[in-house]
Amino acid sequence: MNLNIAKSLAIAAFSSIALLTVAMAAQDAATSTTPIAGKATLGVSVAETAVIATGWRASKLLHAAVYNENNEKIGSIDDFIVAPDGSLSVAVIDVGGFLRIGSHRVAIPVQQFDQVAPKIVLKGATKDALLKMPEFKYAA
């Protein structure tokens, strides 16, 4: 009978050590790979935050005046078009008109703008040249 008790104790001890080892390994794996909400960056990585922080808010650019290199006001930003890949592709410029009466909207690729701050500059553009461009129409 003493032999059976010794076997049972040995099996219980080995089982306890095995379970403890598995539990400690699981805890180490969980703490090393699972981020803690509130301490991990969620949604935007730290590198992306730096890019966002140095960019411009769309709300501040909407309806802002657009100038050419001669400091002549040639229109204002009416809207932005975002490409399917998430990049900003086109700025819709409102040329002429007053209170949207007689306005003429044109689409300008954002790469063509030379400057955004302290003011928005589109080099080589004139109000007359923009008025001669085909009007931009929103899809229905």
Protein Blocks (a to p, Z undefined) as FASTA:
>chain_A
ZZmmmmmmmmmmmmmmmmmmmmmmmmmmmmmmmccehjacghiafklmmmmmmmccfklm
gopacddfkopafbdcfbdcddfkopafbdcddeejjehiaiacddddfklpmbfbfbdc
dehiafklmmmpccddddZZ
